[in-house]
Amino acid sequence: MPTSGHFIFIPAVFMLGALFGYVMANRASADRAAMEERREEQRKIAREERAARKAKRAAD
């Protein structure tokens, strides 16, 4: 038969696991958003460079 410690320990471990999962998922979400923002900025720069090269070729 489970002792009274089980009724405290098991829910406490479950809550710590849920909290840890929430924190890790929140960080992963923020990292992903930052990565997508950096990638979009790099794409914008690349588009501008291509447009500048195209305009230079058209002018020559």
C-alpha positions in Angstrom: 0.0 0.0 0.0 1.4 3.5 -0.9 2.5 5.6 1.9 1.4 9.1 2.6 4.6 10.4 1.0 3.4 9.1 -2.4 0.4 11.4 -2.2 2.7 14.4 -1.9 5.7 13.3 -3.9 4.0 12.1 -7.1 1.9 15.2 -7.6 4.9 17.4 -6.8 7.0 15.7 -9.4 4.2 15.9 -11.9 3.8 19.7 -11.3 7.6 20.3 -11.5 7.6 18.4 -14.8 4.7 20.4 -16.2 6.4 23.7 -15.1 9.7 22.6 -16.7 7.9 21.7 -19.9 6.1 25.0 -20.0 9.4 27.0 -19.5 11.3 25.0 -22.1 8.4 25.3 -24.7 8.2 29.0 -24.1 12.0 29.4 -24.7 11.8 27.3 -27.8 9.0 29.4 -29.2 10.8 32.6 -28.6 14.0 31.2 -30.2 12.0 30.1 -33.2 10.4 33.5 -33.6 13.8 35.2 -33.4 15.3 32.8 -35.9 12.4 33.4 -38.4 12.9 37.2 -38.0 16.6 37.0 -38.7 16.0 34.7 -41.7 13.4 37.2 -43.1 15.9 40.1 -42.6 18.6 38.1 -44.5 16.1 37.4 -47.3 15.2 41.1 -47.5 18.9 42.0 -47.8 19.5 39.4 -50.5 16.5 40.6 -52.5 17.8 44.2 -52.3 21.2 43.1 -53.4 19.7 41.1 -56.3 17.6 44.1 -57.3 20.7 46.4 -57.2 22.7 44.0 -59.4 19.8 43.7 -61.8 19.4 47.5 -62.0 23.2 47.9 -62.6 23.1 45.3 -65.4 20.1 47.0 -67.0 21.9 50.4 -66.8 25.1 49.1 -68.5 
